[in-house]
Amino acid sequence: MIERKAMGRASPLLFVLLVLGFFFATYNLVTMMMQNRYVGKWTDVGSDREVFIDPVIERPEDAKKSTNVKMPFHVALTATDAPYSKWQCRIMYYWYKQKKELPGSDMGGFTRILHSGKPDNLMDEIPTFVVDPLPAGLDRGYVVLNRPWAFVQWLEKATIKEEYILMAEPDHVFVNPLPNLAHGEYPAAFPFFYIKPAENEETVRKYYPAEKGPVTNVDPIGNSPVIIKKEMLEKIAPTWMNVSLQMKNDQETDKTFGWVLEMYAYAVASALHGVQHILRKDFMLQPPWDLEIGKKFIIHYTYGCDYNLKGELTYGKIGEWRFDKRSHLRGPPPKNIPLPPPGVPESVVTLVKMVNEATANIPNWDT
């Protein structure tokens, strides 16, 4: 009788324990399922930024890095000693210095990889590593073909303390502090709408044969902007260089890919090494097509911005107001460029203001 009463008193407690056990088991199972299924996009811990994952790559488990953990990356951009390249590098480096130490930044050191083969007059202003250009005539006038060869030399010869590298370009402006968007073995890259491996499968297959995998393994990217582990780039860079040269030497490929040939070469080289990228649409914006800054990180001013005085875009036709980097091939743009007329998008206005601030503060800008 005593034993039966004791059991009777214990049964509600036992019932509660069973319910709690079932609850936690179910919760853990659901959590595990959510963590391991492909959801297409997810939100970075500590922010509200959506991260778009390459369809072939599932969410990496180490993606939940603490926002307090610093994962510095080295900023590297290849450049020539032409005036057109120099003034862009000066503005780029100015904004790197302004954003480097701000909260949320993982920017580490900075190197301009100068592939002219000789020092220039910016050596004291911008940290620079001089490498050799390709042998004369090998690039056939396609100067960006020197980019992979420059990275091969720099990675072999330079001392780079950071574990990660951001491959950037002179016409990039840091508009917000840039965190390390890569996650472990998964580099981060910006997806370009005009890089279409699937639509150019016949050409891509010359360099990425079917036995290597589906053509979707070739990401719709170029080498920049990309944040990648240094050791991974050391493996990819020689392949990237060789594929670039092979593509340039093939007339059909050269005609098909044109000015983005070297971008396709990087995408193919990465796929050949089994490397795929997390695709970050918030990595970069490109005026005049992207209208707002938002929480994006880099302004890429590769396109001309032409507007009439009503603030209407006149792309393809020189506007009554314009800002186009190609208007300044022989020397830097003037200080204090007039702001665009009312109605022009925030992205263009911000770009001009940032260019003006840089040119007002960089010593000896006009020279």
C-alpha positions as CSV (number, residue, x, y, z in Angstrom):
1,M,0.0,0.0,0.0
2,I,2.8,2.4,0.9
3,E,4.5,1.6,-2.4
4,R,1.3,2.2,-4.4
5,K,0.7,5.6,-2.8
6,A,4.3,6.6,-3.5
7,M,3.9,5.7,-7.2
8,G,0.6,7.5,-7.4
9,R,2.2,10.7,-6.1
10,A,5.1,10.4,-8.5
11,S,3.0,9.8,-11.6
12,P,2.2,13.5,-12.3
13,L,5.9,14.3,-12.1
14,L,6.8,11.4,-14.4
15,F,4.1,12.7,-16.9
16,V,5.7,16.2,-16.9
17,L,9.1,14.7,-17.5
18,L,7.9,12.6,-20.4
19,V,6.2,15.7,-21.9
20,L,9.3,17.8,-21.6
21,G,11.4,15.0,-23.0
22,F,9.1,14.7,-26.0
23,F,9.1,18.5,-26.5
24,F,12.9,18.8,-26.5
25,A,13.4,15.8,-28.7
26,T,10.9,17.3,-31.2
27,Y,12.6,20.7,-31.0
28,N,16.0,19.3,-31.6
29,L,14.8,17.3,-34.6
30,V,13.1,20.2,-36.2
31,T,16.1,22.4,-35.6
32,M,18.4,19.9,-37.1
33,M,16.1,19.6,-40.2
34,M,16.0,23.4,-40.6
35,Q,19.8,23.7,-40.3
36,N,20.5,21.1,-42.9
37,R,17.8,21.7,-45.5
38,Y,18.5,24.0,-48.4
39,V,16.4,27.2,-48.0
40,G,17.8,29.3,-50.9
41,K,18.5,32.3,-48.7
42,W,19.2,32.9,-45.1
43,T,19.8,35.9,-42.8
44,D,23.3,36.7,-41.5
45,V,23.5,36.4,-37.7
46,G,23.5,39.8,-36.1
47,S,22.0,41.6,-39.2
48,D,19.0,41.6,-41.4
49,R,21.0,41.0,-44.7
50,E,19.7,38.3,-46.9
51,V,22.5,36.0,-48.2
52,F,21.8,34.3,-51.5
53,I,23.5,30.9,-51.7
54,D,24.6,29.3,-54.9
55,P,21.9,26.7,-55.7
56,V,24.5,23.9,-55.6
57,I,25.8,24.9,-52.2
58,E,23.9,24.2,-49.0
59,R,24.3,26.6,-46.0
60,P,27.7,26.1,-44.5
61,E,27.6,25.0,-40.9
62,D,30.2,27.6,-39.8
63,A,28.1,30.4,-41.2
64,K,26.8,31.3,-37.8
65,K,30.0,33.1,-36.8
66,S,29.8,35.5,-33.9
67,T,29.6,39.2,-34.9
68,N,32.4,39.8,-32.3
69,V,34.8,37.5,-34.1
70,K,37.2,39.5,-36.4
71,M,38.1,37.7,-39.6
72,P,40.3,40.3,-41.4
73,F,40.9,40.2,-45.1
74,H,43.6,41.8,-47.1
75,V,42.4,44.3,-49.8
76,A,44.2,43.7,-53.1
77,L,43.6,45.4,-56.4
78,T,45.5,45.1,-59.6
79,A,46.4,48.3,-61.5
80,T,48.4,49.8,-64.3
81,D,50.5,53.0,-64.1
82,A,48.2,54.8,-66.6
83,P,46.7,58.1,-65.3
84,Y,43.2,56.6,-65.7
85,S,44.1,53.8,-63.3
86,K,46.0,56.0,-60.9
87,W,43.2,58.5,-60.0
88,Q,40.8,55.7,-59.5
89,C,43.2,53.9,-57.1
90,R,43.7,57.1,-55.1
91,I,40.0,57.5,-54.5
92,M,39.6,53.9,-53.8
93,Y,42.4,53.9,-51.2
94,Y,41.0,57.1,-49.6
95,W,37.7,55.5,-48.9
96,Y,39.3,52.3,-47.7
97,K,41.1,54.3,-45.0
98,Q,37.8,56.1,-44.0
99,K,35.9,52.8,-43.6
100,K,38.6,50.4,-42.3
101,E,38.3,51.1,-38.6
102,L,34.6,51.6,-38.4
103,P,32.3,49.1,-36.6
104,G,31.4,46.1,-38.7
105,S,34.6,46.3,-40.8
106,D,36.9,43.3,-41.3
107,M,39.3,45.2,-43.6
108,G,42.9,44.4,-42.9
109,G,45.9,45.5,-44.9
110,F,45.9,47.0,-48.4
111,T,48.0,46.4,-51.5
112,R,47.9,47.9,-55.0
113,I,49.4,45.2,-57.2
114,L,51.0,47.3,-59.9
115,H,51.7,45.1,-63.0
116,S,53.7,47.7,-64.9
117,G,57.0,46.1,-63.9
118,K,58.4,49.3,-62.4
119,P,57.5,51.7,-59.5
120,D,55.5,54.9,-60.2
121,N,54.8,58.1,-58.3
122,L,52.1,56.7,-56.0
123,M,54.5,54.3,-54.2
124,D,54.6,56.6,-51.1
125,E,50.9,57.3,-51.1
126,I,49.4,53.8,-51.6
127,P,51.0,50.5,-50.3
128,T,52.1,48.9,-53.6
129,F,53.7,45.7,-54.8
130,V,55.3,45.8,-58.2
131,V,55.0,42.7,-60.5
132,D,55.8,42.1,-64.1
133,P,53.3,42.4,-66.9
134,L,52.8,39.6,-69.3
135,P,55.4,39.3,-72.1
136,A,54.9,41.9,-74.8
137,G,52.0,41.2,-77.1
138,L,50.6,38.3,-75.1
139,D,47.6,40.2,-73.8
140,R,46.9,41.4,-77.4
141,G,45.6,44.7,-76.1
142,Y,43.3,43.1,-73.5
143,V,45.0,44.7,-70.5
144,V,43.0,42.8,-67.8
145,L,44.6,39.6,-69.0
146,N,47.5,40.8,-66.8
147,R,45.3,40.5,-63.7
148,P,45.6,36.7,-63.0
149,W,49.3,36.8,-63.8
150,A,49.7,39.7,-61.3
151,F,48.0,37.7,-58.6
152,V,50.1,34.7,-59.2
153,Q,53.3,36.7,-58.7
154,W,52.0,38.6,-55.7
155,L,50.9,35.4,-53.9
156,E,54.2,33.8,-54.6
157,K,56.4,36.7,-53.5
158,A,54.6,38.8,-50.9
159,T,54.1,38.3,-47.2
160,I,50.3,38.5,-46.5
161,K,49.4,38.1,-42.9
162,E,45.6,37.9,-43.3
163,E,44.0,34.5,-44.0
164,Y,41.5,36.0,-46.4
165,I,41.9,38.3,-49.5
166,L,39.4,40.7,-51.1
167,M,40.1,41.0,-54.8
168,A,38.9,44.5,-55.7
169,E,39.3,47.0,-58.5
170,P,40.3,50.6,-58.9
171,D,36.7,51.8,-59.6
172,H,35.4,50.5,-56.3
173,V,34.4,52.9,-53.6
174,F,33.7,51.5,-50.1
175,V,30.3,53.1,-49.2
176,N,29.8,51.0,-46.0
177,P,32.3,49.2,-43.7
178,L,32.8,45.8,-45.3
179,P,32.7,42.7,-43.1
180,N,34.2,39.3,-44.2
181,L,31.4,37.9,-46.2
182,A,33.1,34.5,-46.8
183,H,32.4,31.6,-44.5
184,G,35.2,29.1,-44.1
185,E,35.8,27.2,-47.3
186,Y,33.0,29.2,-49.1
187,P,34.3,32.4,-50.7
188,A,31.8,35.3,-51.2
189,A,31.3,36.9,-54.6
190,F,29.0,39.3,-56.4
191,P,26.7,37.7,-59.1
192,F,26.9,39.5,-62.4
193,F,23.7,39.3,-64.6
194,Y,25.8,39.2,-67.8
195,I,27.9,36.2,-66.8
196,K,25.8,33.3,-68.0
197,P,27.6,29.9,-68.1
198,A,24.5,27.9,-68.8
199,E,23.6,30.1,-71.9
200,N,27.2,29.7,-73.1
201,E,27.6,26.0,-72.3
202,E,29.1,25.0,-75.6
203,T,32.0,27.5,-75.1
204,V,32.4,26.9,-71.4
205,R,32.7,23.1,-72.0
206,K,35.9,23.7,-73.9
207,Y,37.5,24.5,-70.6
208,Y,35.2,22.8,-68.1
209,P,34.4,19.3,-69.6
210,A,31.2,17.4,-68.8
211,E,33.1,14.9,-66.6
212,K,33.9,17.7,-64.2
213,G,30.2,18.2,-63.4
214,P,27.2,20.3,-64.4
215,V,27.8,23.7,-66.0
216,T,25.9,25.2,-63.0
217,N,29.1,24.5,-61.0
218,V,30.5,27.5,-62.9
219,D,29.3,30.5,-60.9
220,P,28.0,33.7,-62.6
221,I,30.9,35.8,-61.3
222,G,34.2,37.4,-62.0
223,N,37.3,37.5,-59.8
224,S,36.1,40.9,-58.3
225,P,34.7,41.5,-55.9
226,V,35.5,38.2,-54.2
227,I,36.6,37.5,-50.6
228,I,38.4,34.2,-50.5
229,K,40.9,32.2,-48.4
230,K,44.4,33.0,-49.4
231,E,45.3,29.3,-49.6
232,M,42.4,28.7,-52.0
233,L,43.4,31.6,-54.2
234,E,46.9,30.3,-54.4
235,K,45.6,27.2,-56.0
236,I,43.1,28.9,-58.3
237,A,45.3,31.7,-59.6
238,P,47.6,29.7,-61.8
239,T,44.7,27.9,-63.4
240,W,42.9,31.2,-63.8
241,M,45.9,32.6,-65.6
242,N,46.2,29.6,-67.9
243,V,42.5,29.4,-68.7
244,S,42.5,33.2,-69.5
245,L,45.3,32.7,-72.0
246,Q,43.7,29.7,-73.6
247,M,40.4,31.6,-73.9
248,K,42.1,34.6,-75.5
249,N,43.9,32.4,-78.0
250,D,40.7,30.8,-79.1
251,Q,39.0,33.0,-81.6
252,E,35.5,31.7,-81.0
253,T,35.8,32.1,-77.3
254,D,37.3,35.5,-77.6
255,K,34.4,36.6,-79.8
256,T,31.8,35.1,-77.5
257,F,33.1,36.4,-74.2
258,G,34.7,39.7,-75.3
259,W,35.6,42.1,-72.6
260,V,34.3,39.7,-69.8
261,L,36.6,36.9,-71.0
262,E,38.8,37.1,-67.9
263,M,35.8,37.0,-65.6
264,Y,34.6,33.7,-67.2
265,A,38.1,32.4,-66.8
266,Y,38.1,33.0,-63.1
267,A,34.6,31.4,-62.8
268,V,35.8,28.3,-64.7
269,A,39.1,28.1,-62.8
270,S,37.2,28.1,-59.5
271,A,34.9,25.3,-60.7
272,L,37.9,23.2,-61.9
273,H,39.2,23.4,-58.3
274,G,35.7,22.5,-56.9
275,V,35.3,25.9,-55.4
276,Q,31.9,27.6,-55.4
277,H,30.9,30.9,-54.0
278,I,28.3,32.3,-51.8
279,L,26.5,34.8,-54.0
280,R,26.0,38.2,-52.3
281,K,23.9,40.7,-54.1
282,D,24.5,43.2,-51.3
283,F,28.2,43.0,-52.0
284,M,28.1,45.8,-54.6
285,L,25.9,48.3,-56.4
286,Q,26.3,49.7,-59.8
287,P,24.9,53.2,-60.7
288,P,22.9,54.2,-62.5
289,W,21.0,50.9,-62.5
290,D,21.0,50.4,-58.8
291,L,19.2,53.3,-57.3
292,E,19.7,53.1,-53.6
293,I,22.7,52.5,-51.3
294,G,20.9,50.7,-48.5
295,K,23.2,48.2,-46.7
296,K,25.3,47.5,-49.8
297,F,29.1,47.8,-49.4
298,I,30.8,48.8,-52.6
299,I,29.9,51.3,-55.3
300,H,31.2,50.1,-58.7
301,Y,31.2,53.0,-61.1
302,T,31.8,51.2,-64.3
303,Y,28.8,52.6,-66.1
304,G,28.4,56.1,-67.3
305,C,25.7,58.2,-65.6
306,D,23.9,60.5,-68.0
307,Y,20.9,62.6,-67.1
308,N,18.9,65.5,-68.5
309,L,18.2,68.5,-66.3
310,K,14.9,66.9,-65.3
311,G,16.8,64.2,-63.7
312,E,15.9,61.6,-66.3
313,L,18.4,58.9,-67.3
314,T,19.6,59.3,-70.9
315,Y,21.8,56.2,-71.0
316,G,23.6,55.8,-74.3
317,K,23.3,59.5,-75.0
318,I,25.5,62.1,-73.5
319,G,23.4,63.9,-70.9
320,E,23.2,67.5,-69.9
321,W,24.7,66.3,-66.7
322,R,27.1,63.3,-66.7
323,F,29.7,61.5,-64.7
324,D,31.6,58.8,-66.6
325,K,35.0,57.6,-65.6
326,R,35.9,57.3,-69.3
327,S,35.7,61.0,-69.7
328,H,39.0,61.2,-67.7
329,L,41.3,58.8,-69.5
330,R,44.3,61.1,-69.5
331,G,44.1,62.6,-66.1
332,P,42.0,62.9,-63.0
333,P,38.5,64.5,-62.8
334,P,38.3,68.0,-61.5
335,K,37.6,68.8,-57.9
336,N,34.1,69.7,-56.9
337,I,32.1,68.1,-59.7
338,P,28.6,69.7,-59.8
339,L,26.0,67.6,-58.2
340,P,23.4,66.0,-60.4
341,P,20.0,67.7,-60.9
342,P,17.0,66.9,-58.6
343,G,15.4,63.5,-59.2
344,V,18.7,61.7,-59.9
345,P,18.9,58.5,-57.8
346,E,20.6,58.4,-54.4
347,S,23.3,56.0,-55.7
348,V,24.6,58.6,-58.3
349,V,24.4,61.5,-55.9
350,T,26.3,59.6,-53.2
351,L,29.0,58.5,-55.7
352,V,29.6,62.1,-56.8
353,K,29.7,63.4,-53.2
354,M,32.2,60.7,-52.3
355,V,34.4,61.5,-55.3
356,N,34.3,65.1,-54.4
357,E,35.2,64.5,-50.8
358,A,38.2,62.3,-51.8
359,T,39.5,64.8,-54.4
360,A,39.2,67.6,-51.8
361,N,41.3,65.8,-49.3
362,I,43.9,63.9,-51.3
363,P,47.1,66.0,-51.5
364,N,48.3,67.2,-54.9
365,W,45.1,65.8,-56.5
366,D,45.6,67.7,-59.8
367,T,49.1,66.4,-60.3
